[in-house]
Every structure is written in C-alpha cells, then in structure tokens.
C-alpha cells in the first residue's frame, strides 16, 4: 500500500515526520509532565503531535517493509549486495521496534493529557492529586519520552547506515 509516490519510496518521505515530530513530542511530553502550568496550553498540541507520531511511525514501518521487498528484488537481480540487504533488514527490525515504542508513547500521552494529568484536577484523581500516583505518572512520562528519543535515534542511525554505508569515500 505504501510503496511509491511520484516514483520515490514513501519511506524516505514519511520517515522525516517521525524523526522530527517524535523527539519534539517527547520533549513536549517532558515539559507537560514536569511543568504543571504548561498543561493548559500544551495539552492539545501534545495530543496532536502524539497522534502524528503514531500515524507517521506506522506508515514509516509499513513503507519500510515495502522498500525492503524492493531491495530484496534488487539483490536477486544483482544490483544490490547481500551485505547491503543485511543492513536494510537490520533497519527494518529496529524500525519495527521504534514503531511499537512510538505507538505506546502516543497511547500513554493521550491517556495522560486527557485522564491522568489533565490541565485541571480530574474528578477521578481528586483523592490522590497530591500523593505518589501523580509523581509516578510524571516520572513514567519522562522515561517513556527518553525511550522514544532513543528508539528514533537508533532507527535513524541504522537507516542512515543502510543508505550510506559503502557510498562515501
């Protein structure tokens, strides 16, 4: 489904959304978690960014698998080496991990901004507003944000290695 657009692989176009919006959304999630005053104005931009990260990560993963099939066909024709294909396969594996991490991040952010850490006190959490639970949610949000950044960097690095290894002098 997500193979080519205007003769170019979808993957090389959509992956930039994940690479840019993923870390930005993660940084926004950290701000949202640790700076309570930001929650009133950051809630909706963070929610939208989380959805964009989720959708773009899924499309990047699907288009990456389509690109992998094209590279595999290129190996059979002799245009691409098996070593280059191994790098692409490694990138697909890492990208799949990053897509799952981004999906979990998006779900967690949406739960936090609409239920666990809303801008105003949630009736559900009124009794535990000053307890350990909100602090644990904030710490979890920061940690998951760091994992998202790490997963995106890891996937980006493996993709760059697959694209550029052996091509530069």
C-alpha positions, 0 to 999 in steps of 0.5 A: 500500500505504501510503496511509491509516490511520484516514483520515490519510496514513501519511506524516505518521505514519511520517515522525516515526520517521525524523526522530527515530530517524535523527539519534539513530542517527547520533549513536549511530553517532558515539559507537560509532565514536569511543568504543571502550568504548561498543561493548559496550553500544551495539552492539545498540541501534545495530543496532536503531535502524539497522534502524528507520531503514531500515524507517521511511525506506522506508515514509516514501518509499513513503507519500510517493509515495502522498500525492503521487498524492493531491495530484496528484488534488487539483490536477486537481480544483482544490483544490490549486495547481500551485505547491503540487504543485511543492513536494510533488514537490520533497519527494518527490525529496529524500525519495527521496534521504534514503531511499537515504542512510538505507538505506546508513547502516543497511547500513554500521552493521550491517556495522560493529557486527557485522564491522568494529568489533565490541565485541571484536577480530574474528578477521578484523581481528586483523592490522590492529586497530591500523593505518589500516583501523580509523581509516578505518572510524571516520572513514567512520562519522562522515561517513556519520552527518553525511550522514544528519543532513543528508539528514533535515534537508533532507527535513524542511525541504522537507516542512515547506515543502510543508505550510506554505508559503502557510498562515501569515500 
